[in-house]
Amino acid sequence: MGHHEHNLAIFRGKLKFKSNEQKIWGVFIFLSIITIIEVALGIVKPEALMTPYISAFEGGFMATMANIVLAALIYMKPLNLIFIVLTIVKAYYITWDFMHMRDETKALRRMVVWTAIFLLCYLVLILLVEGDYIFEVYKNNYIKFDF
Amino acid sequence: METTVATTASQGGVWGGGNRPLRASYGKMMMWFFIVSDALTFSGFLAAYGFSRFKFVDAWPIADEVFTHFPFLHGVPAPMFYVAFMTFILIFSSVTMVLAVDAGHKMKQSKVAMYMFLTIIGGAIFVGSQAWEWATFIKGDYGAVETKGGKILQFLDTEGNRVAIGSFAESMQTTAIEQESSNGVWFMSGNDQTSYSFEEVKAGFLANENLLIRTQYLDADGHPTVLTREASVTKIQKDGRLVVEGANLKRNEYGHPLFADFFFFITGFHGFHVFSGVLINIIIFFNVVIGTYERRKSYEMVEKVGLYWHFVDLVWVFVFTFFYLV
């Protein structure tokens, strides 16, 4: 098996652990804190996070571009955005520290992560746009669905 | 088997199969390939869930009104607590797994065995919890009425509390005839009967002045729309068709049937992964105990099964977010 070199620093080197075992417990505490925050937000659902902070821009081409770039802030509740960001943070630490991605070569990391991220973003974008379109069709057509 | 583990490096040259692309052994690399493809499968499911949810975004059930139960706490609404508990169980079993991998690097057989055992226990608790969650979901809560258009009507009192159909339905002489195999196709039996018929629920609803109907459509604040008494009476008389109790693949008393379909499919597929993970962990556990990896001088198998186990945890993190939180 040889000697395993473990990278023992997390948070971009700001937090260094003395041993691999300590790092595992440190990451566990971090993941637990995030989960507790998620559950607390999910139960409380603070009023301030329930409506988007920015409303959609209106006007010409630039307004449309701005709506696309800032879509996550315009069309999503801040609460849901927080949930998704926290989920990605959790996924990062599970992959990097529990699955030892931190200790693999850069090429292996990129092979796994970018393949998934690229295909996923594409699929999610297409399906959500299409789903929203069908919703509009149901809503604005001349057939009654609520009976 | 020994050639498949890390000892291949000693066999020298590139053409002898001795090189390790990306400095990962064959087995680990293949596990990563599998994980990427499985991650894409799960993403496909979750993206399909998002698609269906966006299609019916104004009529989608609110998760913390659906999953409000906690074992042994009957009648106490505890939204989210049980899934939060399940999430912690799975994260903790990930921790014991990675501790087993770490002990394996240090060639400490008994420690690996102990941590593997704890991981198996955690996995078993998780699968059991999921079974309980399913059972509660299938059994249902308050019951509802389905309209001719397949929409769900739920019942509230004037204070806005949910009311179970059993508490107001009037019992009537039943006109339903039990289906028997002697006068039908052999595979048909009378199990589809709900505990109250639609006529009973309707009569009880009309007799109780303080009952209102809540539709599955959400208002501007994201709460289900509550009809006035007059509108409720018109609605149940004009559109009501049958009683729904609990959830299955066709009907769902909590709201849109697709919610139940995706719940069963995605958590079921994930639960199947956890189940197979537990089985694989048990096999590896026994291999550790009988000293297979001690003789092989490498605990890399523990590391590989660990990758799979962490992946299952990773998927749950996303399922938790998109099913229960968002």
Interface residues (C-beta under 8 A of the other chain):
Chain A: M1 G2 H4 N20 E21 I24 W25 F28 L31 S32 T35 E38 V39 L41 G42 I43 M50 N80 F83 I84 L86 T87 K90 A91 I94 T95 D97 F98 M99 H100 E104 T105 A107 L108 M111 V112 T115 A116 L119 L120 L123 V124 L127 L128 E130 G131 D132 I134 F135 Y138 K139 F145 D146 F147
Chain B: A6 L22 R23 A24 M29 W32 I35 V36 A39 L40 S43 G44 A47 A48 G50 F51 S52 R53 F54 K55 F56 V57 D58 D64 P79 M80 F81 A84 T87 F88 I91 F92 S94 V95 M97 V98 L99 V101 D102 H105 M107 T147 K148 G149 K151 T215 Y217 G222 D239 K297 S298 Y299 E300 E303 G306 L307 H310 F311 D313 L314 V317 F318 F320 T321 Y324 L325 V326
